[in-house]
Amino acid sequence: MADSRRNAIAPGTLPVLAALAIMLVPALIGVPRASGDIQPLRSDEATLLVGVDSARTSVLTIVAALPSETAAEPNTKHRRLIGTGVVIAPHRILTTARMALPNGIFSVLLPGGDNRTARVKGVDRQSNVALFEVDGPALPPLRQASPQSIAVGSWVAVIANVSVTRPQITLGRVVGRGERIDFPYSGDIVEIEATTNPGASGGAVLNELGEWVAIVVGRAGKAPPAAQGPVASAPQEVEHPAEQTDLLVALPVDQLQRIADDLESYGSVRRAFLGVQMRRGITGDSLGALVEGIVPNSPAARAGIQVADRILAFEGSVIRSGEEITSLVRSLKPDDEVELTIARGTEILPVRATLSGIAGLPPAPPPPGSAGEIGKLKNELRKLQEEAQRLQEQIKTLEAAPAR
C-alpha cells in the first residue's frame, strides 16, 4: 500500500493500545485511496488493536533444529530455523512447511518464557503449510472469522513472531484474491500488500475486528526471499530486521481448516482426482475441453467418459479449457460427487462421477495424436525398406547366376 506502517506492540496494557491507536489513525487517514472500493479502517480501530494484543498468546515462535546441532557443545552459538506459528486448537499450531525439517527437533516458545516440545503431525508442500502438535497445557486458539471478511480493498493486520516476546505487527491491504499461476497451491489465495519483516511467513492475518482470517504462506512479486539451505540463516535471536514492502500470499481460514483436518487425519492433504487427460488451452472452434486420454480404473473411466468426448460443463460452470477442469477438480476433495455435461458426437449427455484420491492409480495411456501416428508410419516404412533391400539382393543373385 502507499503508506504502510509497522508498529511493534510489546506486551502491555490497554492504555498502551490507546496510545498506539492515536498514532495509527493519522497514518491510516493519510493513505490515499487506490480505488473507490478501498475504505479506511472502521471508526473503532481500537478493536483491532485489542484483538492484536490478545493474539500475542496465540501467535508464537517455533524453533526447528537438526539433532546434530542440539547435541553439540552447549557454549557454541548455533543457528536455528525460526518461524511463526498460529494456534488453531489447544494443542495444535499451523506454520509453514519449511519449518518441518526432516528428523528435526522442534520447540514452541511462549511469551512467559515457557518452552514446549512440538512434533510434526503433517506437511503439505503445495500450500506450504505444516501442522504441529504441542505438549503441555492447552494454548488459546485465535478467534476465527469468516473468510469473506477479507474482501479486496479491506485492511488487515499481519502478526509475525520470531522474537518470542515482541511480535512484529504490520498493517496491510488486501489487493487480490483467487488463484495464482506461479504458486503451486490451486485453491483460493489472498494477496496482501504490506511492509514486512523477515518471519512474516506463518504469521496470522486479522481483520478490522481483530479476528483471524488467514495465514501468510509466502511472498510473491515485489521482493522474494533469498534461497535458503536445509537450515535457515536466521539466528536464534532476530534483532532489528530490515523492513521491505512485499506482496504477501495468504490462505484464508476455510482453506486452512480443510488442510489442517487432512494433516491431522492422514499426515498429508488428500487431493481429488478425476482421471481425464485434457487438451490444453482454449479451443477456438467450440466450447468445452477435449478429452484425449482416460486413466484406467479412474473416476472418469467408471463414469463412462470416453476419449474424444468434449466436457462442456462441470458442476454447472461452462468449460472453455482443460485448465479449468484441473482447477475445479483441485478445489474439491476425494469422495465428492460431481456432475459433468459432455458432448459425444451429436449427443449431449449428463455424467456423474465420484472423485477419488490421487495416489494409487496407474498413469493414463498416451493420447492418440500425431506423435503416435508418425511413429507407426516410420515403423511401417522401415519394414518396407527392409523388404525392398531383401528383394534387391534376390534380384542380384538371380542376375549373377549362369544362364541355363
N, C-alpha and C positions, 0 to 999 in steps of 0.2 A: 504494500500500500504506500501512499505518497508520504506518510509521516509516521511510520510505526515507531513506538517507543517501548523499550524494555524496562520493566520495573521489578527488581528482585525484592521479594517480600520475605523478610526474616520472620521467624516465629514471634508473634506479638499479640497485642490486644486490639479490640475494636477501635480505640482512639487512633492507633497507628493506621488502621484501614481507612478511617475517615480522612486522615491527612493525605493518604495516597489517593483517595477519591478526589480531593481538591486538586491534586497535581494532574490527575488523569483527565478530568473533564475538559480543561482548556486544550489539552493535546488532541482530544477526540473532536472537539468542536472545530478546531483549526484544520482538520483534514478535509481537503476538497473532495467533492463527490466525483467518482469516476463515471457514474451513470445515474439516471433518475431513480433507479431501483435501490440504490445504496442509502441506508439510513444510519444516522449516528446511534450510539448506544442509547438504551432506554434512559428515562429520567432517573430511574432508581438504580444507576450503575453501581451504587454501593452494594447491591445484592450480589453482583458478580464478584466483587472483592471479598465479600463474606464467604461466598462459595469457594473462591480461590483459597482463602485462608483455611477453610475446613478440609480442603482437598490435600493439604500438606501431609496428613496422616495416611492418605490413600495413594499418593504418587511418591514412590520410594526409589532408593538407589539399589541396584542389583549389581553384584560383582561376580565375574567369572574368572577362574584361573585354571591353569593346567596342573595336574598332580605333581609334575616335576618341579614346578615353581614353589608350590606350597611346602615341599619337603626341603627346600634349600635353606641356607643359613638365615637365621631369624633377623640378624642385623643388616642383611644385604637388602638394598632397595630394589624391588622388582616392579615390573609393570603389569597392570591388570586390565582386563576388559571391563569397563564400567559403563552402565547404561541406566535408563529409566524404566521402571516397571509400574503398572497400574493395577491396583487391587480391584478385582471384579467379583470375588467371593471371599468368605472369611479366610480361606487358606489357598487362594489361587491368585496368581499375578500374570498378566499379559505383558510381554515385552517384544522386542524384535528378535527375529530368528538368528541374527548374528551373535546374540548372547549365548546361544545354546552350543557351546563348544563341545565337540565330541570328547567324552571321558572327562569333562571339566568338573571342577568343584565350585559350587555356587553358594552365595550368601546374599541375604537381603538386609540392608542397613536401615534402621528406624531412627527418626529424629532424636529420640531419647537416649541413643547410644546402644540400643539393643541390636544384637547381631543374630539373625535367624538363618538356619540352614535351609537350602532350597534344592529341589530336584526337577528335572525336565519331565513334563508329562507328555508333551507332543510338540512337534515343529512343523510348520508349513512354510517352505521356502518361497512359494509363489506369492503369497500375501505378505511374506516377511514377518510372520507372527509366531511366537513361541509361548506355550503355556507352562508355568512353573507351579509346583506345589511347595508351600512354605510351612515349616514346622512352627510349633509354639502356639500361643493364644491367638484367638481369632483377630483378624485385621478388619478395619472398617472399609467396605466397598464404597466406591463412588456412587453418588446419586445419579441414576441414569435418566436420560430424557429421550424423547422421540427423535430419530434421526432427521425428521423433516424440519426440525428447528435450526438446521444449518443450511438453509437455502442460500443460493448465490446472492452475494451482497451483504450477508449478515456478518456481524462482528463476533469474534471468538477470542478466548484466552487460551494460550498454549503453555502448559506447565511441564517443564522437564526437571529432573533432579539427579545430578551427577555429583553433588557435593554434600549429600546427606541432610544437613541442617539448613541449607539455604536454597530453596527451589528457585529455578530461573523461570520467570513469568514474562510472556510476550503477548502483546495484543496483535491480532491479525484479522484479515478479512477474507471471507470465502469468495474466491474468484472463479471457481469452476466445479462442476460435478458431473460424473459419468465415467466412461471407460477411458483409459489411456493406452494407446498402441505401443508405447515404449515401456510399459510396466507389465510384468508377467501375469499379474492378477487380473482376471477378466471381469470382476464384479464392479459394483458401484464404488467410485473413488471420489474423495473430496479434495480439492486443491485450495490451499490457504497461502496467501501472501503475507509474510511476516518477517521481521528482523529477528534472527535466531542466534543461538549459541550452539557449539558442539554438544551433543547429547540430547538434541530435540527429538530424534527418532526414539519412539517408545513413549513419548510424552502424551499426556491427556489433553484433550480439547474440550473446553467448556463453553456453553452458550452464554447468552447475556444474563440468564438467570442463575449462572453458576452450576448448571447441570452438565453431566458428562455426555458428550455426543459423539466422540470419535477418538482414535489413537493415531498419532503420527507414525507412519511406517517407512518414510524415506523422503528424499528431496528430489526435485526434478527441475530441469530448465536452467535456472539462473546460476547456481553455484554448487555443482555436485560435489560431494565429499571426496577427499583423496582416497585412493585404494589402500586397503589395509591387509595385512597378513593374517594368519590364524589367531594371533593375539594382537589386539589393538594397541596403538601407541599412546592411548590416554593414560596418564599416570594415576596413581592411587588417589591423589588429590588434584582437582582441577582448579586452577587459580586464574582469575581474570581472563576467561576465554574470549576470543575475538568475536564481535558481532558480525553478522552478514545477512543481507536480505536474500531470502530464499522463497522458492515456491515449494511448499511442503505438501506431501502426499499423505492423506489420512484415510482410514477406513471407518465408516460410520458404525454405530453400536449394533445395528441389526446384523450387519455382515460379520462383525466381530463375535457376536453371540453364536452364530452358526459355526464359525471356525472353532471357537472355544469348545462348543459341545462335541464336535468331531474329535478334537485333540484330546479331550477328556475321555471319550469312549474308545477311540481307536488309535490314538497316538499320531494320527495324520488326518488330513482332510479328504473325505470321500467326494470325488467329483463325478458328476453324471456323464454318461456315455450313451450315444445313440447308435453309432456304428455305420455311418454313411461317409463315403469319400466323395467330396463335392468338387465341382469345377469352380476354381477361384475367380473372383472378380464379378462385376456386374455384367449381366448378359444384355446385349443391345437389342436382340431380336424379340424377346418376350420376357414376361415376368417369371419369377421363380429361379431356383437353383437346380442345375442338372446333377443327378446322382450318377457318379462314374464308377463307384465300387461299393460293395456291401461286405462288412466283416461277418464271416460265418458265425452262427450262433449268437449274434448280437441282437439287441432290441429291435433294430431296423429289420434284420432278417426274420425274426419271429413275427413282426408285424406285417410282413408280406411286401415290404418296399423292395423294388427291383432296380437293377441297373437301367439307365435311360429314363427312369421316372423323373419328373420335374416337381420339386417341392414348391408349391405356390404360397402356402401359409403355414405358420407354426403358432399354435395356441391363439389363433385369430389375428396374428400380426402378418402383414403381407411381406413376403420374402423377395429380395432382389439380388441376393448374392449368397454364396456359400459361407462367407464370413459371418453373416447374420445368423445362420443356423448354429455355427460354432459358439457365438456369443450367447445365444438364447439357451443352448443346452448347458453351458458352463454356469449359467445363473441358477440352475436347478440342482436337485440332489438325487442320488440313486433312489429308486423305487417311486419317483414321481411319475405320474401318468400324463402324457401329452397327446394332443390331437393335432394331426397334420392334414393338410389338403394337398393332394398330389394330382398331377396330370399324367395319364398314361395313354399315349396315342390320342384318341379323340374323347376319352373318358376323363371325368373329374371325380376323384374318389376320396372319401374321408378315411383316415387311418389313425388308429390309436396305438401308442407304443408305451411300454413301461421302461423307463431308463434304468440302467444298471451302473455299477462302478467301473472304472477304467481298468483295474487290474484283472489279470487272468484271462483276457480274450486274445485269440490269435490275430495276427495282422491281416489287414484286408488284402485280397489279391490285387495285383497291379491292374488298373483300369484299362479297358481296351482303348487303344489310341494309335497314333501314328508311329510311336516308337516300337510297339509290338508288331505292327504291320510291316514296318521296314525290316525288322529282324527276321520275320517269316520269309519275306521276299529274298533277302540276302541268302538265307539258308537254301531256298529253292534254286537260286542262281548258282550257288556253289555246287550243288548236286548236278545241275545241268552241265557246268563246266567240267566236272569230273567225268561225266558220261561222254561229253564231246572229246575229251582227251583220250578216253578209252577207245572210242570209235576211230580216231585218227591213227592211233597206234595199230589197230587191227587192219586198217587200210594199208598202212606202210608195210606191214607184214605180208599181206596178200600181194602187194605190188613187187616186193622183193623176191617172192617165190618164183622158181623157174617155170616157164610155161610148159604145159603138158601137150 
